[in-house]
Amino acid sequence: MAASGDSAAASASSSSSSTPPPRSLGELGGGTQSSQRLLAYSDALLSIIATVMILPVAHTKIHPDQKFDESIQQLLATRVAVYLMTFLIVTVAWTAHVRLFQVIGHIDDILALLNLACMMVITFLPYTFSLMASFPDVPFGIFLFSCCAVIIGAIQAVIVMYGFHHPYLLNHEIQESENQVFYKYHILKIILRGPTLSFFAAIFSFFFIPLSYVFLGLVIFFPHLSHLTKWFRRKFLGQEDEVPLESFTFYLTEPLSKERIETFSDGVYAIVATLLILDICEDNVPDRTEVREKYGGNLINALGEYGPNFLAYFGSFVTIGLLWFVHHSLFLHVTKSTRLMSLLNTLSLAFIGGLPLAYQLTSEFANKSYSEIEAIQVSCVTIFFASIFQFGIWTAALFHQRETLHPLARYGGKEHAFMFVKLALYPSVSLAVFFLTCIVSELSTTLFHLTQILVPFAFLLLRLCVRIGLVALAFAMSLFRPRHHVLEEEETACLSPAETLS
């Protein structure tokens, strides 16, 4: 018995020696480092790529004297639809990239170069989108876009295989896990489902283009359909997926953290705000010869011609800035994000990315052009959907408020009424201006941009009104309380701390 015990101990020691413990970062060598900075760089790049997709749409050439007829509407509608699809596909790629580096905890030189190759292909996506938007009936644009998506997935799959071949690069919980094979195939499934659908989109682009767009649409909605199917099987059929009961399993299947969502969202807002100035720098700098011959060398008079464009810039920037502030205030009170909240946030960001188009239209169609009213309506619709999806995030959070919201923002909390005012302001204003354009034909872009600039002051006024209303409501409720309760509260307030304790 003793001999068998010694042999068991020896075998246990030999097996433990065959699987060395995870090495610390200092033991990994000079070429190995944490993946956090690489992930931050990738987040910034992906948010830029998702946002600049709007540039081919915003720079659609429409003459100010050209009527906003059916052909122009169809052209813009096609380009906007393709933009929304490609924006959402890039956000799916960003989500897969975040999941990938939840598994890969450290990087070496080879992984860094592989990730740079992946980012290089991603930066090529706006060009492929330009081809799709300009030639929607030609298969090569959608074929090239789909091929880029396939290559991105292939590179990410190589990163996964390389990481699991060198386990010291993995997340420390996976290093210690006995289910590394499960994690490898789980992350490969997340990474490759989009490229697989894109592969079919590339094939069918030469036979039936609408079916290619269907496959690309499935890239966006397949993750949500998959989770909906799992929920249905668990709720109504009582079927549970067999997964390892480890903490990292739940971490990998949970919705993305609110910190990652905030980082990506801040990047989109910052880039959209920056894109506005590019057109100012490019189109609103007068020619030196024109200033000398037409304005007698007076630069200030020459710049006066661009007054409506500067007003459009300031109005659009104020709108983007205040929408970001509302988003910031909302996620300040969010403690945990759900999948529905993440989806609504992505849809809101897609319309935020469309604001440069709204700016371009209202600046080009100023000064009583034929399409001035239509340009204002496009801007109102864009702002409405960007803000109403923000309101939807808050509404979705209220359904699970104990898990998702800080107590101050829940029903009855101090910030609940203020959050309602913040989130309801832009949907209400944009909807009101849209219906006003249907009634008043003399509404100008100048008045519209002045309204945009005045909205922050309306926001401050509404906040003051809400505060006064809450104080008045509290006073009215105190009048209807029984008199003895009021006297007890006043008596308690007059007592010293020592008397209160006694």
C-alpha positions in Angstrom: 0.0 0.0 0.0 2.8 2.4 0.9 4.6 1.5 -2.4 1.4 2.2 -4.4 1.0 5.5 -2.5 4.6 6.5 -3.3 4.1 5.6 -7.0 0.9 7.6 -7.1 2.7 10.6 -5.5 5.5 10.2 -8.0 3.1 10.1 -11.0 1.3 13.1 -9.6 4.5 15.0 -9.3 5.7 14.0 -12.7 2.3 15.0 -14.2 2.5 18.4 -12.4 6.0 18.9 -13.6 4.9 18.2 -17.2 2.5 21.2 -17.0 4.5 24.1 -15.7 2.7 26.8 -13.9 1.9 30.0 -15.8 4.8 32.4 -16.1 4.5 35.9 -14.8 5.0 38.9 -17.2 8.5 39.4 -16.0 9.4 35.8 -16.9 8.1 36.0 -20.4 11.0 37.7 -22.0 11.6 41.2 -23.3 9.5 40.6 -26.5 6.3 39.8 -24.6 4.0 42.4 -23.1 0.4 43.0 -22.0 -2.1 43.2 -24.8 -4.0 46.2 -23.3 -2.2 48.9 -25.3 -2.6 47.0 -28.5 -6.3 46.5 -27.8 -6.7 50.3 -27.1 -4.9 51.1 -30.4 -7.2 48.6 -32.3 -10.3 50.1 -30.6 -9.3 53.6 -31.8 -8.6 52.4 -35.3 -11.8 50.5 -35.6 -13.9 53.4 -34.4 -12.2 55.6 -37.0 -12.8 53.1 -39.8 -16.5 52.7 -38.8 -17.0 56.5 -38.8 -15.2 57.5 -42.0 -17.6 55.1 -43.9 -19.9 58.1 -44.0 -17.5 60.2 -46.1 -18.5 58.8 -49.6 -22.1 59.4 -48.7 -21.5 62.9 -47.3 -19.5 63.9 -50.3 -22.2 62.9 -52.8 -22.1 65.7 -55.4 -25.4 67.5 -55.5 -25.6 71.0 -56.9 -27.3 73.6 -54.6 -29.8 74.5 -57.4 -30.6 70.9 -58.1 -34.0 69.7 -56.9 -34.2 67.0 -54.3 -36.2 64.8 -56.7 -36.8 61.0 -56.6 -33.5 60.2 -58.3 -31.4 62.1 -55.7 -33.5 60.6 -52.9 -32.9 57.1 -54.3 -29.2 57.7 -54.7 -28.8 58.9 -51.1 -31.1 56.2 -49.7 -29.0 53.5 -51.4 -25.7 55.0 -50.1 -27.1 55.5 -46.6 -28.4 51.9 -46.5 -25.0 50.5 -47.6 -23.3 52.8 -45.0 -25.5 51.6 -42.1 -24.8 47.9 -43.1 -21.0 48.4 -43.4 -20.9 50.4 -40.1 -22.7 47.7 -38.3 -20.4 45.0 -39.8 -17.3 46.9 -38.6 -18.8 47.0 -35.1 -19.3 43.2 -35.3 -15.6 42.9 -36.2 -14.8 45.1 -33.3 -16.8 42.9 -30.9 -15.0 39.8 -32.2 -11.7 41.5 -31.8 -12.5 42.4 -28.2 -13.5 38.8 -27.5 -10.2 37.6 -29.1 -8.1 39.6 -26.7 -10.2 38.5 -23.7 -8.5 35.1 -24.5 -5.1 36.5 -25.6 -3.7 38.1 -22.5 -0.2 38.9 -23.7 1.4 39.5 -27.1 4.9 39.0 -28.6 6.3 40.4 -31.8 4.6 37.9 -34.0 1.2 38.5 -32.6 1.7 42.3 -32.8 2.6 42.0 -36.5 -0.4 39.7 -37.2 -2.7 42.2 -35.5 -1.1 45.0 -37.6 -1.8 43.0 -40.7 -5.4 42.6 -39.6 -5.7 46.4 -39.0 -4.2 47.1 -42.4 -7.0 45.1 -44.1 -9.6 46.8 -41.9 -8.3 50.3 -43.0 -8.9 49.2 -46.6 -12.7 48.7 -45.9 -13.7 52.3 -46.6 -12.4 52.1 -50.1 -14.3 48.9 -50.8 -17.4 50.7 -49.3 -16.9 53.6 -51.7 -17.0 51.1 -54.6 -20.2 49.5 -53.2 -21.8 52.9 -52.7 -20.8 54.3 -56.2 -21.5 51.0 -58.1 -24.2 49.2 -56.1 -25.1 47.0 -59.2 -21.5 46.0 -60.0 -20.4 42.8 -58.1 -16.8 43.7 -57.7 -17.3 46.2 -54.9 -19.3 43.8 -52.7 -16.9 41.0 -53.7 -13.8 43.0 -52.5 -15.6 44.0 -49.3 -16.5 40.4 -48.5 -12.9 39.2 -49.3 -11.5 41.7 -46.9 -13.9 40.4 -44.2 -12.7 36.8 -45.0 -9.0 37.8 -44.7 -9.6 39.6 -41.4 -11.2 36.5 -40.0 -8.4 34.3 -41.3 -5.7 36.5 -39.7 -7.6 36.5 -36.4 -7.9 32.7 -36.6 -4.1 32.5 -37.0 -3.7 34.7 -33.9 -5.9 32.2 -31.9 -4.0 29.2 -33.1 -0.7 30.8 -32.4 -1.8 31.9 -28.9 -3.0 28.4 -27.9 0.3 27.0 -29.4 2.1 29.2 -26.9 -0.1 29.0 -23.8 1.9 31.6 -21.8 0.3 34.2 -24.1 -3.2 33.3 -23.0 -5.3 34.8 -20.3 -4.0 33.4 -17.0 -7.4 31.8 -16.2 -7.2 29.9 -19.4 -3.6 28.9 -18.7 -4.8 27.3 -15.5 -7.9 25.7 -17.0 -8.3 22.1 -18.1 -10.7 23.2 -20.9 -8.4 25.0 -23.2 -9.7 23.1 -26.2 -13.2 24.3 -25.4 -12.0 27.9 -25.2 -10.1 27.6 -28.5 -13.1 26.4 -30.5 -15.4 28.8 -28.7 -13.4 31.8 -29.7 -12.8 30.5 -33.2 -16.6 30.1 -33.6 -17.1 33.7 -32.6 -14.4 35.0 -34.9 -15.2 32.9 -38.0 -19.0 33.1 -38.2 -18.9 36.6 -39.8 -16.1 35.7 -42.3 -18.0 32.5 -43.2 -21.1 34.4 -44.1 -18.9 37.0 -46.0 -17.4 34.1 -48.0 -20.9 33.1 -49.2 -21.6 36.8 -49.9 -18.5 37.0 -52.1 -19.5 33.9 -54.1 -23.0 35.0 -54.7 -22.0 38.5 -55.6 -21.3 37.3 -59.2 -24.6 35.5 -59.5 -27.3 37.3 -57.4 -26.2 40.5 -55.7 -29.4 40.8 -53.4 -28.5 37.5 -51.9 -25.0 38.8 -51.1 -26.5 41.7 -49.2 -28.7 39.2 -47.3 -25.6 37.3 -46.2 -23.9 40.5 -45.1 -27.0 41.4 -43.2 -26.8 38.1 -41.4 -23.3 39.0 -40.3 -24.9 41.8 -38.3 -27.8 39.9 -36.8 -26.5 36.3 -36.6 -25.0 36.8 -33.1 -28.3 38.2 -31.8 -30.3 35.4 -33.5 -28.0 32.9 -31.9 -28.5 34.3 -28.4 -32.3 34.5 -29.0 -32.3 30.8 -30.1 -30.3 29.8 -26.9 -32.8 31.8 -24.8 -35.8 30.1 -26.4 -34.3 26.6 -25.9 -33.5 27.4 -22.3 -36.8 29.1 -21.5 -39.3 26.8 -23.3 -37.4 23.5 -24.0 -35.3 23.4 -20.9 -32.2 22.7 -22.9 -28.9 24.0 -21.6 -25.6 24.2 -23.5 -22.8 22.1 -21.9 -20.1 24.5 -21.0 -17.3 24.4 -18.4 -18.5 25.7 -15.0 -15.6 28.2 -14.7 -15.8 31.9 -14.0 -14.0 32.7 -17.3 -16.7 30.9 -19.3 -19.3 33.3 -18.0 -17.0 36.3 -18.6 -16.5 35.2 -22.2 -20.2 34.8 -22.9 -21.3 37.9 -21.0 -22.1 41.1 -23.0 -19.2 43.5 -23.5 -18.3 45.6 -20.5 -19.7 49.1 -20.3 -16.1 50.4 -20.2 -15.3 48.9 -23.7 -18.6 50.3 -25.0 -17.8 53.7 -23.6 -14.3 53.7 -25.2 -15.6 52.8 -28.7 -18.5 55.2 -28.4 -16.2 58.1 -27.3 -14.0 57.4 -30.3 -17.0 57.6 -32.7 -18.2 60.8 -31.2 -14.8 62.4 -31.3 -14.1 61.4 -34.9 -17.6 62.6 -36.1 -16.9 66.0 -34.4 -13.5 66.2 -36.1 -14.8 65.3 -39.6 -16.9 68.4 -39.6 -13.9 70.7 -39.7 -12.3 68.9 -42.7 -14.9 70.3 -45.1 -14.4 73.8 -43.6 -10.7 73.6 -44.1 -11.1 72.3 -47.7 -14.0 74.2 -49.1 -14.1 77.5 -47.1 -10.7 78.9 -47.6 -10.9 81.6 -50.3 -8.5 81.7 -53.2 -5.8 84.4 -52.9 -6.5 85.7 -56.4 -10.2 85.9 -55.8 -9.7 87.8 -52.5 -7.5 90.3 -54.3 -9.6 90.9 -57.4 -13.1 90.5 -56.0 -12.8 91.9 -52.5 -9.8 94.3 -52.9 -7.6 92.2 -50.6 -10.1 92.3 -47.7 -10.0 88.7 -46.3 -12.8 89.4 -43.7 -15.3 90.4 -46.5 -14.3 87.3 -48.4 -14.9 85.1 -45.4 -18.4 86.6 -45.0 -19.5 84.6 -48.1 -19.0 81.4 -46.1 -21.1 82.6 -43.1 -23.8 79.9 -43.6 -21.1 77.2 -43.7 -19.6 78.3 -40.4 -23.0 78.5 -38.8 -23.7 75.0 -40.0 -20.4 73.8 -38.5 -21.1 75.4 -35.1 -24.7 74.1 -35.0 -23.6 70.5 -36.0 -20.8 70.5 -33.5 -23.1 71.6 -30.7 -25.5 68.8 -31.6 -22.8 66.2 -31.6 -21.3 67.5 -28.3 -24.6 67.6 -26.5 -25.5 64.1 -27.7 -22.1 62.9 -26.4 -22.9 64.6 -23.1 -26.2 62.8 -22.9 -24.5 59.5 -23.7 -21.9 60.2 -21.0 -24.6 61.0 -18.5 -26.5 57.9 -19.3 -23.5 55.5 -19.0 -22.4 57.3 -15.8 -25.5 55.7 -14.2 -25.2 52.4 -16.0 -23.5 49.7 -13.9 -23.8 46.8 -16.4 -24.7 46.6 -20.1 -27.0 44.0 -21.6 -27.0 42.7 -25.1 -30.0 44.8 -26.0 -28.4 47.9 -24.6 -25.3 47.2 -26.7 -27.3 46.7 -29.9 -29.2 50.0 -29.3 -26.0 51.8 -28.6 -24.5 50.5 -31.9 -27.6 51.7 -33.8 -27.4 55.1 -32.1 -23.7 55.4 -33.1 -24.5 54.5 -36.7 -26.8 57.5 -36.9 -24.3 59.7 -35.0 -21.9 58.7 -37.8 -24.4 60.1 -40.3 -24.3 63.6 -38.9 -21.6 64.7 -41.3 -24.0 64.0 -44.1 -26.6 66.2 -42.4 -24.1 68.9 -42.0 -23.0 68.7 -45.6 -26.6 68.9 -46.9 -27.6 71.9 -44.7 -24.5 73.8 -45.6 -24.7 73.1 -49.3 -28.5 73.8 -49.6 -28.5 77.1 -47.7 -29.6 80.5 -49.1 -33.0 79.6 -50.3 -32.0 76.7 -52.6 -34.6 74.3 -54.0 -33.8 71.5 -51.5 -33.4 73.6 -48.3 -36.4 72.0 -46.6 -35.4 68.5 -47.6 -31.9 69.0 -46.2 -33.4 70.1 -42.8 -35.7 67.1 -42.8 -32.7 64.7 -43.4 -30.9 66.3 -40.5 -34.0 66.0 -38.2 -34.4 62.3 -39.1 -30.7 61.6 -38.4 -30.7 63.4 -35.1 -34.0 61.8 -34.1 -32.8 58.2 -34.6 -29.4 58.9 -33.0 -31.2 60.3 -29.9 -34.2 57.9 -29.8 -31.9 54.9 -29.6 -30.2 56.6 -26.7 -33.6 56.8 -25.0 -34.1 53.1 -25.9 -30.8 52.2 -24.0 -32.2 53.9 -20.9 -35.6 52.2 -21.3 -34.0 48.8 -21.8 -31.9 49.5 -18.6 -35.0 50.3 -16.6 -36.4 46.8 -17.3 -33.5 45.3 -15.4 -32.7 48.4 -13.3 -31.5 46.5 -10.2 -28.7 44.9 -12.4 -28.0 47.7 -14.8 -28.6 51.1 -13.2 -27.3 53.0 -10.2 -30.0 53.6 -7.6 -30.1 57.3 -8.3 -31.3 56.7 -11.9 -33.9 54.1 -11.0 -37.6 54.8 -10.6 -37.9 57.2 -7.7 -34.2 58.1 -7.7 -33.0 61.7 -7.6 -31.6 61.6 -11.1 -34.5 59.7 -12.7 -36.4 62.8 -13.8 -33.3 64.6 -15.0 -32.2 61.6 -17.1 -35.7 61.6 -18.7 -35.4 65.3 -19.6 -31.9 64.8 -21.0 -32.8 61.8 -23.1 -36.2 63.2 -24.3 -34.9 66.6 -25.4 -33.4 65.8 -28.8 -36.1 63.4 -30.0 -38.7 66.0 -29.1 -36.9 68.9 -30.7 -36.0 67.1 -33.9 -39.5 65.7 -34.3 -41.0 69.1 -33.7 -38.7 70.8 -36.3 -39.4 68.0 -38.8 -43.2 68.5 -38.5 -42.7 72.3 -38.6 -41.0 71.9 -42.0 -44.1 70.1 -43.3 -46.2 73.1 -42.3 -44.0 76.2 -42.8 -42.3 76.4 -46.2 -40.2 79.4 -45.2 -38.1 77.6 -42.6 -34.4 78.2 -43.5 -31.2 76.4 -42.7 -30.0 79.5 -40.8 -32.9 79.2 -38.4 -32.4 75.5 -38.1 -28.7 75.9 -37.1 -29.6 78.7 -34.7 -32.0 76.3 -33.1 -29.2 73.7 -32.8 -27.1 76.3 -31.0 -29.9 77.3 -28.6 -30.7 73.7 -27.6 -28.1 73.6 -24.8 -29.7 76.6 -23.2 -33.1 75.0 -23.5 -31.5 72.0 -21.8 -30.4 74.1 -18.9 -33.8 75.8 -18.7 -35.5 72.4 -18.6 -33.2 71.2 -15.9 -34.1 74.2 -13.8 -37.8 73.7 -14.4 -37.5 70.0 -13.4 -35.7 71.0 -10.2 -38.3 73.6 -9.3 -41.1 71.1 -10.2 -39.6 68.5 -7.9 -39.3 71.0 -5.0 -42.9 72.1 -5.6 -44.0 68.4 -5.6 -42.2 67.7 -2.4 -43.8 70.8 -0.8 -47.3 69.8 -2.0 -46.8 66.2 -0.6 -45.8 67.6 2.7 -49.0 69.6 2.9 -51.1 66.4 2.6 -49.1 64.5 5.2 -50.7 64.2 8.7 -49.9 67.1 11.0 -48.3 64.9 13.8 -45.8 63.5 11.3 -44.6 67.0 10.4 -44.4 68.0 14.1 -42.3 64.8 14.8 -39.9 65.6 12.0 -39.5 69.2 13.1 -39.0 68.1 16.7 -36.4 65.6 15.6 -34.6 68.3 13.5 -34.4 70.6 16.5 -32.8 67.9 18.8 -29.1 67.9 19.2 -27.1 64.8 18.1 -26.7 63.7 21.7 -30.5 64.0 22.4 -31.3 62.2 19.2 -29.0 59.2 20.2 -30.5 59.1 23.7 
